[in-house]
Amino acid sequence: MSEAVVEMKTPKKAVIDWIDHILDRKKWDGTRLAREAKLAPSTILRLLNDPEHPFIPTLKTLQKIADASGYPIPRKVTEALGAPKMEAPETSEEETSNGTERRSRLRTFQVELRHVSSLPASLQAATTSTRREGTYVPAPAQLENDETAFAFYMPDDSFEPWVKSGSLMFATKRRDPVRNDVLVVTDKNERTKLRLLLGIDEDGLRMLKQFGSEEEERLGFDDIKDIAILVGLIKTI
């Protein structure tokens, strides 16, 4: 029962958690975020520095933050705020176009954003502040109704220069992997890496260790905690 109470968030707390996540990932402070979003610094700072202040930003303000940071408004934030009620009425044809686009973004199919790391579990404790349970991001259309799909940030530089560390990516567990799939593999020590699958045999997976090289890597089935197939890349942060 106590866990259920902890998980419940006020609308303001949901907004603050999202902004904290943005600042943590972008390595910005509140003033920088306000500047990038073309907002008064007090809009961000009073949220972060005065938890007792009754101010809650409008959906229009949150969308400016999302556009400036590249981090879409999570579904839990829009739900906490009651998104349809928060939308400002369109009063002109010019505003109608922008409002339709804004609502369309909010209704985009979304998947959970999972925390993954190239570090072993013993070292990941230092990065728990970046973990945001229940955070969602818009996903490619082909993932709609795929209950196994999830998003994550590229945890290392093994695919550079083609894919940079920190790129937002999408994976699915809907089917078994086959040769030439790019796999998202998490081992028993919670380390996650992306590898090109070269083949599967009775001993496990045979994979290309890094793009641009011919070095192979083997991973036994007993050493794998989780496995998914990369299906999309959206952007680089």
C-alpha positions in Angstrom: 0.0 0.0 0.0 2.8 2.4 0.8 4.4 1.8 -2.6 1.2 2.8 -4.3 1.3 6.1 -2.4 4.9 6.8 -3.4 4.2 6.2 -7.0 1.4 8.8 -7.2 2.7 12.2 -8.4 1.1 15.6 -8.3 1.0 17.4 -11.7 3.8 19.7 -10.5 6.0 16.8 -9.3 5.6 15.1 -12.7 6.7 18.3 -14.5 9.6 18.8 -12.2 10.8 15.2 -12.7 10.7 15.7 -16.5 12.6 18.9 -16.3 15.2 17.4 -13.9 15.6 14.6 -16.5 16.2 17.1 -19.3 18.8 19.1 -17.3 20.6 15.9 -16.3 20.8 14.5 -19.8 21.6 17.8 -21.5 24.0 19.0 -18.7 22.2 22.3 -18.6 21.0 24.4 -15.7 17.6 25.9 -15.4 18.7 29.3 -16.8 20.1 27.6 -19.9 16.9 25.7 -20.5 14.8 28.8 -20.2 17.1 30.6 -22.6 16.9 27.8 -25.2 13.1 27.6 -24.8 12.7 31.4 -25.0 11.1 31.6 -21.6 11.7 33.9 -18.6 14.3 32.2 -16.3 11.8 32.5 -13.4 9.5 30.1 -15.2 11.9 27.3 -14.8 13.7 28.4 -11.6 10.6 28.9 -9.4 9.6 25.3 -10.3 12.9 23.9 -9.3 13.7 26.1 -6.4 10.3 26.7 -4.7 8.4 23.4 -4.4 5.7 25.2 -2.4 4.9 27.7 -5.1 1.5 27.0 -6.7 2.7 27.8 -10.2 2.3 25.0 -12.8 3.3 25.7 -16.5 0.7 25.5 -19.2 0.9 22.9 -21.9 2.1 25.6 -24.4 5.0 26.4 -22.1 5.9 22.7 -21.7 5.9 22.3 -25.5 8.4 25.1 -25.8 10.6 23.2 -23.3 10.2 20.0 -25.3 11.0 21.7 -28.6 14.1 23.4 -27.2 15.5 20.3 -25.5 14.5 17.6 -28.0 12.8 15.6 -25.2 9.1 15.1 -25.9 6.6 15.6 -23.1 6.1 12.2 -21.4 2.7 10.7 -21.4 2.6 10.7 -17.6 3.1 14.5 -17.6 0.3 15.1 -20.1 -2.0 12.8 -18.1 -1.1 14.4 -14.8 -1.9 17.8 -16.3 -5.1 16.7 -18.1 -3.7 17.5 -21.5 -7.0 18.3 -23.3 -8.0 20.8 -20.6 -4.7 22.5 -20.7 -4.7 23.3 -24.4 -5.2 27.0 -25.2 -8.2 27.7 -27.6 -7.2 28.4 -31.1 -8.3 32.0 -32.0 -7.0 32.3 -35.5 -6.2 30.3 -38.6 -2.5 30.8 -37.9 -2.8 29.4 -34.4 -5.1 26.5 -35.6 -2.3 25.1 -37.7 0.2 25.2 -34.8 -2.4 23.8 -32.3 -3.2 20.9 -34.6 0.5 20.0 -34.9 0.9 20.3 -31.2 -2.0 17.9 -30.4 -0.8 15.5 -33.1 2.6 15.2 -31.3 0.9 14.6 -28.0 -1.2 11.7 -29.5 1.7 10.0 -31.2 2.2 6.4 -30.2 4.6 6.2 -27.3 6.9 3.5 -25.8 8.7 3.3 -22.5 12.2 4.9 -22.3 14.4 2.4 -20.5 17.7 3.0 -18.8 20.6 1.0 -20.2 24.3 1.3 -19.5 27.6 -0.1 -20.7 28.8 -0.1 -17.1 28.5 -3.2 -14.9 25.7 -3.2 -12.2 28.2 -2.3 -9.4 29.0 1.0 -11.1 25.6 1.9 -12.3 24.6 2.9 -8.8 26.3 6.2 -9.4 24.0 6.9 -12.3 20.6 6.2 -10.7 19.7 9.8 -10.9 19.3 9.5 -14.7 16.8 6.6 -14.4 13.2 7.8 -14.9 10.7 5.0 -14.4 7.5 5.5 -16.3 9.0 7.9 -18.9 7.7 7.5 -22.4 8.7 8.9 -25.8 7.0 9.0 -29.3 7.9 5.9 -31.3 8.0 5.0 -35.0 4.7 4.0 -36.5 5.8 0.4 -37.1 6.0 -0.1 -33.4 2.4 0.7 -32.7 0.7 -2.1 -30.7 4.0 -3.8 -30.1 3.9 -4.4 -26.4 7.5 -5.5 -26.4 9.0 -2.3 -27.9 11.0 0.2 -25.9 13.3 3.1 -26.4 16.8 3.7 -25.0 19.8 5.9 -25.4 22.9 4.4 -27.2 25.1 3.5 -24.2 28.5 3.5 -25.9 30.5 4.5 -29.0 30.8 1.1 -30.7 28.8 2.3 -33.7 30.5 5.6 -34.3 30.8 7.5 -36.6 27.4 6.2 -37.9 25.6 6.3 -34.5 26.8 8.5 -31.7 26.7 7.7 -28.0 23.4 9.1 -26.6 21.3 8.7 -29.8 17.7 7.8 -29.1 17.0 4.3 -30.4 14.2 1.8 -30.5 14.1 -2.0 -30.1 11.6 -4.8 -30.1 11.4 -8.4 -28.7 8.5 -9.4 -30.9 10.6 -11.9 -32.9 13.7 -14.0 -32.6 16.9 -12.5 -34.0 18.4 -13.6 -37.3 21.7 -13.0 -39.1 22.5 -9.3 -39.8 20.1 -8.0 -37.1 21.6 -5.4 -34.8 21.0 -6.7 -31.3 20.6 -4.9 -28.0 22.2 -7.4 -25.6 22.2 -7.1 -21.8 24.4 -9.6 -19.9 24.0 -11.0 -16.4 26.0 -8.1 -15.0 23.5 -5.6 -16.4 25.8 -4.3 -19.1 24.1 -3.4 -22.4 25.8 -3.3 -25.8 24.8 -3.2 -29.4 26.2 -5.8 -31.8 25.7 -6.9 -35.3 24.6 -10.6 -35.3 26.8 -12.8 -37.5 25.3 -16.1 -36.5 23.7 -18.3 -33.8 25.0 -21.8 -32.9 24.7 -24.2 -30.0 27.3 -22.2 -28.0 25.5 -18.9 -28.3 25.8 -15.7 -30.4 28.6 -14.8 -32.8 28.6 -11.0 -33.2 30.7 -8.2 -34.8 32.2 -6.4 -31.9 32.4 -2.9 -33.5 31.4 -1.5 -36.9 34.3 -0.9 -39.2 36.3 -3.8 -37.8 36.3 -7.5 -38.3 36.8 -8.5 -34.7 34.2 -11.0 -33.6 32.7 -11.5 -30.1 31.0 -14.6 -28.7 28.4 -14.6 -26.0 27.0 -17.8 -24.5 23.2 -18.1 -24.0 23.8 -18.5 -20.2 25.5 -15.1 -20.1 22.5 -13.3 -21.6 19.9 -11.6 -19.3 17.9 -9.9 -22.0 18.0 -9.5 -25.8 16.1 -7.3 -28.3 16.4 -6.2 -31.9 17.2 -2.7 -33.0 14.4 -1.3 -35.2 15.0 2.5 -35.3 17.1 5.5 -34.7 15.4 8.9 -34.2 18.0 11.5 -33.4 21.3 12.3 -31.7 21.6 14.4 -28.5 
